[in-house]
Every structure is written in C-alpha cells, then in structure tokens.
C-alpha cells in the first residue's frame, strides 16, 4: 500500500489540499488532526481541563471510541462514541484543546495505533504533524506544507467566518501561535519536518496551484521509488 504523509503547522491547508489530492489519485484521505479534536471535544464536554489535568484527560480518552467514516461523496466524518461530531470540532476552544491533548503520550499512542491500522488497508494520504516522522516514518512520499502564521491565520479566519463563527483575526492568530509553540516543543513526536520530506511553502500560492504542485511531487517521488 502507498502511504503519503503531509505534515505541517495548523492552518497550512493540509486538510483541504490532502482531501483534493486524495480524490484525484483515488486514495483514502485521513485527517489525523480531527481525531485529536474529537478527543479534546470529549474532554471539554466532560468538563476536564486538559492543560492542568492531563492524567484525567488521558484516562477519559482511553475509554473513548474515536472512528473515521466516509460519506457518499468521500467526505471524512469523525465519530466520537458513535456520534458524528464533524461539525463541532473546528472551534477555537477545541483547537486549543487538541493542541494540549496532543502532548499527552498515552493519547498519541492510542490514536497513532488507529492511524497505522488505517494505513494498512489501502493507499492513503494522511495529514498531521508527525506522520512522516513518527506515524509512518517509512512513508513513500513525505511533504511538509507550511506558510507564515499571518497567512495561515487569514485562511483559518475566513473559513471560520464562512461557518458562522464570530471570531476576530487577532484571536485566530493568537491561537495559531499558541498551537505552533505547543506542537513544535512537545517532548513526544513534535512537529518537525522529516529529514527526507519535501518542503512546500504556500504563501501567495492559490489552492489550485498548491494541489497541482503536491500531485507533481507525489508522482515524481513514486516514479523515482519505482526505478
């Protein structure tokens, strides 16, 4: 099975780009960040402060049933204890909770096990923060997708406004910087480019051109691997 790892910081466009690329190639798409968001949502609903009580959060996650399913149009749906929570995991509160919960080793170990099993079933494009370095260090293609914090915040702010959420650009930018620091400094599986990943900065590059570039990188690397 072919594994494509697309890593990068929050708001870099990993999910939308990966989804489009997977559809073009006929691969399964897995948004691993959605899993951490679901875990964070469960803890928030359970009134657990993840940042101050990581042990309680880890225990609660150990009992959670987090699953990924796909709609008729191929859209990824995230389920928490058999409930579709896809529409409830993109708020700023859940974003911060996801960053906090991702630092807890026991949580990462549980979710990484789910992710690896998904990668064994079919050709997959998986995006996250440690896919190429930890989840699939043997991935056939590794891409590190990034952009400046301001550019990423602008994109995320636009996305949230379109979904009817009342947030300011400054709030989104602050959240972005918080997650960047959390993700890159955590002790276990931090956000860093894999040594053999291909860097792709997307400031000033439109979505369509980014998808085209990622497809070119994947095809070129797979052709090279086949030689």
Beta strands, then each sheet from edge to edge (+ up, - down):
strand 1: 3-7
strand 2: 28-31
strand 3: 66-70
strand 4: 76-80
strand 5: 83-84
strand 6: 124-128
strand 7: 141-146
strand 8: 198-201
sheet 1: 2+ 6+ 1+ 7+ 8+
sheet 2: 3+ 4- 5+
end
